[in-house]
Amino acid sequence: MHRILGIDPGSRKTGFGIIEIIKNKPHYIASGVIKLDSDDLAERLARIFTDFQTIIKQYQPTVVAVEEVFMSKNANSALKLGQARGAAIAAVAIHQLPVAQYAARSIKQAIVGYGQAEKDQVQMMVMQLLNLIKKPQIDASDALAAALCHFHTQGCIK
């Protein structure tokens, strides 16, 4: 079994998506969004950490693909995003899972064929690649895209 957990980190919404590789084809397992309503950053980071502990125990991924932090116009937002990403990676590290990191542009390139694709374009391609009938939430779609990017770029064959 080869399962890839994709993570789209965010300080307010963190997406996750799990795919399994069967006969060199990706299959959808699960996805969702961790919604972080608290105004306290420490509480949000703790929630990311604990929720990923639960997700890892439940779905047993073998590798993790995480979107890298990009520098936006607001440095404070980028710092919070980095902290959210760190909380997710710390949860993964405790389970000694390998972590692959991809720039958003690389993920879009791997999924859509265009590094500046819009989120809805990524969402539609994720649906097509995984034969999904229902649209996943945008953050979950981005996480699934990270997992698919890892599959396509690393040649995960099982």
Order of alpha helices (4+ residues) and beta strands (2+ residues): beta-beta-beta-alpha-beta-alpha-beta-alpha-alpha-alpha
